[in-house]
Amino acid sequence: MPRSISRRAVLTGAGGALALGVGASVLDVRTSAEAYRHYVEDQRAALSGPSDARALVRYATLAASGHNTQPWRFRIGPDEIAISPDTARRTPVVDPDDHHLYVSLGCALENLVLAAGASGQGTNVGISEDGQTGASVTLSGTVTPGADDAAMFDAIPHRQSCRALYDGKSVAAEDLAHLKTASQVPGVDLVLLTERPQINAVRDLVISGNEAQLADPAFLRELKDWLRFSPKRARETGDGLYAAASGNPALPEWLGRIAFDLVFKAPAENDKYARHMDSSAGVAVLSAVSEGPAGWMAVGRACQRFCLMATALGLKTAFVNQPVEVAGLRPQLAEMSGLSGRRPDLVLRFGRTSQVLPFSARRPVEAVLVA
Ligand SMILES: Cc1cc2nc3c(=O)[nH]c(=O)nc-3n(C[C@H](O)[C@H](O)[C@H](O)COP(=O)(O)O)c2cc1C
């Protein structure tokens, strides 16, 4: 057989094998996306009536957390549930002082308190020392939650960080007022920016922050560690940032890791953030009066309440924290939010959209309980 034909035959064979391999991988992604959907739906099953401590903990774990690290542990006592930081889940590059870690604890704490109330149990929250070791929730007496707390509790399984394009329409003044009152937590200020020039100014800071972060190899390495490109991997780990939950295609894990290196670049990401900000009805900036773990947990509680009330009102929310994560941008954000001299803790955009994205996964309750 002539040499050229035999080489072509070999190449065709190799190409066919590769195509088969990719085809099988894509099919595998489709099948595991279905299994993933069932897994996250089970985790979000609604609580009803009096609930035991494990059920309350499951609801707590549905809270937001930076990079979906879920940096929490729970200890169940006779009349108490303690929540403490899981420092093995730190993200030292994006969050060198554990700010996001304690905010995330606060988000989970708020879900826990709302879930206990909805199951008729009163709560007393104790913060240890300066908050460094977390918080404890003592369950005592019986309560009937008010209308806002009941609505926020109902919203817990439906809330998600929705990184989609919103519809660009403004939010009614009474809904904005409702968001503000529902998010009130002592020691935390919430500023809503809804004028287009204000949103544009925050957009420009988000883009500056994004430029700085994507130019930092350590930031990219840490982010990639927490990305889950395939539904199979997202389900296996029960944590991290599932690509499809951010509106990106689900891919075989190996292909996603290659695509990330090739495609995840500042110009395209900046453009996406600009469109996201332009489509939003407003921006929320949260800031604690006191800096440190206790203040950051309080911010987390207010943030979770904000996101839950937004969900109850049919609104979507997404964090755009670049201007607080890149420390040099904080003073400008503080100034434009009327918080000069303070550290702004969190930035979220909000609005409406009909786009539906998959929920992110959680680890099972057993994985977050300590004896
Ligand atoms: C303190 C904190 C910081 C966050 N920062 C960002 C962020 O900058 N960008 C982003 O897209 N999501 C951010 N998130 C959202 C998380 O990625 C999200 O909560 C997590 O993936 C779980 O998904 P869920 O909120 O849909 O349940 C942050 C969440 C918290 C609590």
The ligand as an ORCA input file, in Angstrom:
! r2SCAN-3c Opt
* xyz 0 1
  C     -19.046     36.771     50.439
  C     -19.477     36.356     49.068
  C     -18.806     36.843     47.960
  C     -19.225     36.485     46.667
  N     -18.617     37.056     45.576
  C     -19.057     36.757     44.333
  C     -18.561     37.452     43.198
  O     -17.743     38.356     43.309
  N     -19.023     37.107     41.971
  C     -19.963     36.137     41.817
  O     -20.352     35.877     40.671
  N     -20.497     35.499     42.877
  C     -20.075     35.783     44.127
  N     -20.654     35.187     45.219
  C     -21.734     34.219     45.008
  C     -21.289     32.789     45.212
  O     -20.460     32.372     44.150
  C     -22.538     31.907     45.347
  O     -23.219     32.265     46.512
  C     -22.208     30.430     45.381
  O     -21.662     30.013     44.162
  C     -23.450     29.594     45.665
  O     -24.420     29.809     44.682
  P     -25.856     30.386     45.008
  O     -25.693     31.743     45.607
  O     -26.557     30.409     43.670
  O     -26.518     29.448     45.971
  C     -20.279     35.554     46.512
  C     -20.951     35.070     47.637
  C     -20.569     35.472     48.905
  C     -21.327     34.982     50.116
*
